[in-house]
Amino acid sequence: MPKFLRSVGLLGLLVVAGVAAWLFGHGELHVSGPRTDYFLYLAALFALVLVIARWPRLSATLLALACAEFAWGLGSWALAPPGSPSLLPPVSAEPARFQWHPLLQAVPAPGLAFTSATGLAIRHSSQGTRGRDPDPARLAASGVVATFGGSATYDIGNGEGDTWPERLDEALRGDGLVVVNHGVPGYTTAEHVLQTAFYPDKFGKAPRCAVYFVGWNDLRNSHIPKLDAGYADFHMPSQVDSLKVRRVGGSNVTISPLLTVLTRLVSAEVDTVRYAKDPYALAPVAGPDRAAATIFERNVRSISALNRARGTPTIWVGQVVNSDRLTGEGLYGWLPRVRDRDLPRLLRESNALLARTAQALGDTYVALPDDAFGPADFVDQGHFSAAGARRFAALLAPAVREACR
């Protein structure tokens, strides 16, 4: 038995070393990082099997643990679709971009500055907005244009200096305006109601005008059964894990896949912030969702009323997506019950509703030409590339300049 355990332990060490070498050669493993720590952990387990082989029961227990950790970690990574989460730790460690918030679920971590694994420079201001702190002298002499939206406003496809709010800021510099980016990945109009009501002021100044680039994230709630009026049944709790602000469990991973699963099971039972209900198992629906559209329109009216009470002009912009990437029968993941091919049409209907509502309220609506953007203007299904961000800011600047005078 000890001889067999030593043989299996040695084989395990060789397999771990071989897989690690293969991943390193393909850029999926670095000299250091969480994934490297995982392989060192596996190597230590198999090495310990060799050392204590004279105690077969203990050695066999460790061998079973090592094999389970290997299978769960590498297996979940190998079987997961590209870009999907798995139990395997990430290649590189990144600081937490967001922190938990009792009303908004997740907000940008103030003062963050780092370069992501994809090479993008990410910076948050001291006030928890995307980008640098405005120059104090310029801020004192300028009116603030506040931009609100989800990941397309936070602009996850672009690094510092290339986001469309920064490009818009450049375009409006000569007009006595400075742009502050309130965008946060995943945010819907429900979060924007809260932002507008309680957190519109940054750097000690109220906005002179406010821009809302909305629609895509609200459509995420289409066809959710018994949809909560504040999106509190699915979307809001899902943000806790989408933006990784849960302390234990959720989307967090450890160097031990088994420990990761255990913490998620415990978190599901004891954490006050519950996991979102899962609509992904339900069949997709092709048509519009009138209940979700009603909530969207109500939120738009609420935001407009809050701004109007303060004398803040509201500018609405319907979202655009990369239609060339949204043609199939499948679901790319963010919208649980909307097929890829159905999203562009639903978004056009949402934008039409937004335009009608803005007109009825006396707000500004910026209608973007259907052919304004092509595939090169996006990095994925709907987030701008650097070229797309420049194009969008150029199209938006005249309307913002006029409304924010």
N, C-alpha and C positions, 0 to 999 in steps of 0.2 A: 504493500500500500504506500509506504513512504516513497519508494522508487517511482511508482506511478504518479504520485502527486508532484514529485520533482520534475518529472518529464512533462506533465501538463503545465506546470508553472513556468518552466523554461519555454515551452511552445507559446504560452500566452505572452511572455515577454517579447519573443521574436515577432509575433503577430502585431503586438502593440507598436513595436519599433518600426515594423514594415509599413503599417497604416500611417503612422506619424510621418515617416519619410515621404510617402506618396502624397499626403496632404500638404506637406511643406513644399514639395516640388510643384504643386498646383496652386500655390498661394493661399491655401486654406488653413495654414498653420504658420505662426510666427515664432521667433526665438523665445518670446515671452508673451503672456496674455492669459486670459481665462481658459481658452482651449488648450494651451500648452500645459497649464496646471492640471487640467483633466487627464491628459496623457501621463503626466508625472504621477498623478494619483493612481491610475491604472497600473503603471509600472511598479509602484510601491506595493500595491496589493499582490501582484504576481510574484514579486521578489520575496515578499513576506511568506507566501505559500512555500517557496523553496526553503526559507530559513527554518520554518517550524514544521517541516514535513514529518519530523519524528513524532509529532503529536497529530495523528491523522484526522481526528474529528475537528479540531480547531483549524487545521490546514485546509480540510475539505470545505469547511464553512466559508473561509476566506476565498477559496477558489470559486465557490458558487457566487459569492458577492462580486468578485472581480468579473466573472463572465456575465452576470446580470448587468453590471454597470457598463461593460463594453457593449453588450447587445442593445440596451436601451438608449445609450448615448449615440453611438454610431448608427444604429438601426433607425432611430427616429429621424436622424439627419439625412440618411440615404433615401428613406422612403418619403420624406416630406417634399412637396412641390418646391421648385426654386423660389427662394425668398421667403418661404413660410417658416414660422418658428418651429424649433425642435427642442429636445432635451439636451442637445449638445451645446456647451457654452460657446459664446461668440469668439471670433478670432482675436479681437482687440477689446479692451475695456474702454468704455466711454463714460464720462461723468453723467449724472442724471440731468437730463435736459429740463425736466418738469418736476413740480412738487405738488403734493395733494392740497386741495383747497375745499373747504366744507360746502361752498355753494357751486363752484364751477368744476369741481372734481379734480381738475389738473390745470395748473398755470405754469408759464415758463419760469425756470429758476433764475432769479436776478443775478446779474454780474457774470454770467457764464461766458467762457471763451475757450474754444478748442477746435481742433480739426478732426472731422469725422473720419470713419474708416474708409469712406468713399472719396476723401480728399477735399471735402467742402469745409470752409471756414465758417463756424457758427458762433454768433455772438448775441448775447442778451444784454440789454441795458440794465442799469441799476434799478429801474422801475419794473423790470420783468417784461419788457417789450422786445421784439426782434430787432436787432441792430444796435448801433452805438448810442450812447447818450448824445443828444443834440448839443452843439456848441452853445454855451450859456449866453454869449452876446447875441448870437443869431436868434436864439429862442426868445430872448427878451424883446427883440424888435420884430418878431414874426407872429403870425397867426398859426395855430396848429390844425393840420388836417389829420384826423384820426381815421385809420383804415382798419376795418373789421372783417373777419372772415375765418376760414379754416386753414387747412394745410396749403391751399393755393395762394392764400394771402401771407401766411408765415413764409411761404415759398420754399418748400422743403427740397425742391430740385436745384436750388441755387445757393451759393455761398455768399459770404459777406461782400457787399458792394454790387451784387448782381440781382438782388430781389427787386420785384417790380415796385414796392413802396420806396425803395432807395432810388430807383430810376425816376419815379414820379417826383421824389424830393429834389432831384437834380433839375428836373424840368420846371419846377415851381420856385426854384431858388430866387429868381429875379422878380417874383411876384409877392415877396414878403410872406411866404408860407413855408412851414417846415412840416414834414410828414412823420407821424409816429405810428408804428406798425403794431396794432393790437391783435393780429392774427394768431391763432393757435390751432394746431392740427386737430381735426375732428369737430371743431365747434360748429354748431347749428345756430339758427336764429333763436333757439331757446337760451343758449349761452349769451348770445348778443343782447338779448333783453336784459339779462343780469349785468353784463358789462356796461351797457348804456345807462342803466338805472343807477348803478353803484360805483362803477370804476372807469368813467370816461376820462377823468383828469389824470394826466401824467406830467411829471416834472413841474408840478405847481401851476399848470395852465389848463383851462377848459378848452375843448376843441372849438375852433371857429366853424368848422363843418366836419361832417362824418361820412365816410365812404363805406358801403357794405357790399362785398363781393360774395353773393350767397346763392344757394340753391342745391348744389351737389350733395352736401352733407345732410340737408333736410330730407332729400330723397332716400337716404339710407333707411329712413323709418317707414318707407312705403310698405304697406301690406303686413305690418306687424299686428298680430291679433290683439284686439282690445287695447289699441295704442293709447298710452298715457298722454295727457295734454301737455305735459312738460318733458316728454321723452324720457321719463324717469324709470320706465320698465326695462328698456333695452339699451338705448344709446348712452344715457348718462352714466350708468354703472360700467358700461363697457369702456368708457374713457379712462377709468382708473387703471385698467390693464393695457389698453392700447398705448397709453403714454407712460406706463411703467411707474406708477406712483404708489403702488401697494407695497408695504414694507416687507411682507412675507407672503409667499405664494404667488398666485397670478402668473404674470409673464416672466417673473424673475427666475433665473436658473442658477444652480450651484455647480461645483465641480463634480457632484454626485447626482446623477439622474434619479436614483432612488430617493435621495433626500429631497430633491426638487418635487417629485410626485407626492411625497409624504407631506411636505409643507403646503402644497396646494390643497390636499385633502383636508388638512387641519384648518387651513384658512377658510375653506368653503363652509366649515361648520361653526367657526368661532368668530370670524371677522365681522365687525359691524357693517362694513361696506360689502354688500352682497355681490356675488357675481351676476352678470347680466343673464337674463333668460336667453335661451339659444333658439333663434328662429332659422338658423342655417339648415336645419333638417327638414324644413317645410319646403314645399314645391314653389318655384318662382311664379310670379303672376305678371302678365304682359301689360295690362291696362293701368291707367292712373288710379291713385288711391285718394278718393274724395275727402276722407277723414284727415289724412296727412296734409292735403292741400289746404284744408280749412285751418288747421293749426298753423301752417306756414303763413297764410295770409293774416291771421290774428297776430302772430308775432311781428310781422312787418308793420302792421298798424300800431302795435304797442311801441315799437322802437321809434317810429315816426312821431308819435304823440309825445314821448319823452323828450326827444330832441326839439320838437316844436315848442314845448313849454319852456325850454331854455333859450330859445332863439337860435338854435343850431340847425342850419340847412342839412338835409339828408340827401345823399346821393346813392342810388341803387344801381348795381351792375349785376346782370344775370351771368351766371358762370358759363364758361366754355370748356369743352373737353376735346380730347383727341379722338374724333370719330373713327379714324382709320384703325384704332386699337380696340374699338368697341363694336365688333360685327358678329361675334360668335354666339353660340347657344349657351356657352358657359357663363360662370360668374367669376369675375376677377377677385372678389373677396370682400370688398368694403360694403357693398350693398347685398344683404343676405337673400333678398327675394326679387331682385331685378336682374334679368339677363343682360349681358353686355350689349347685345344688339338693341335692347329696348331703352337703354339709358339715354342716348342722345335725344330720342323723341320725347321722353318724359321730361328731360331738362328743357327742351324747347317749350313745352307746355308750362313748366314751372316759371320760365323766364317771361312768357306771355302774361301769366297771372301776376308776376311781380311788376311788369310794366303797367298793366291796367290799374293795379293798386296804387302804385307810385303816382300815376296821373290823377287818380281820384283824390289823393292826399295832397296834391300840389308839390310833390317832391320831384327831384331830378332823376330821370332814368336814362342811363347810357346804353343805347342799343348798339351792339357791336355787329359789324357786317358778318354775314354767314361765312364768307370766304376770307376773313381777316387773318386766320391762323391755319397753318399747315402742320404736318407731322414733325417738321424740324423745330417747331416752336414749343414742343413738349418733350419731356424726358420719359413719360409713361402715359397712362390713360388720361391725365388731365392736369399735370403739374408742369409749369412753364420751364423751358430751358432758358439760358441766358438771353438768347435771341428773342424768345417769346416774351420774356419779361420786359425787354426794351420796347418791343412792339406794343404790348398791352399798355405800358405807361404812356407811350406817345399818343395812343388813341384816347386814353382817359384824361390826359392833362388838360385839353381845352375845356371840357365840361367841368372839371374840378376848379379850374381857374375862374370860370364864369360864376359858378355857384358859391365860391368861397371868397369873393371879393369883399 
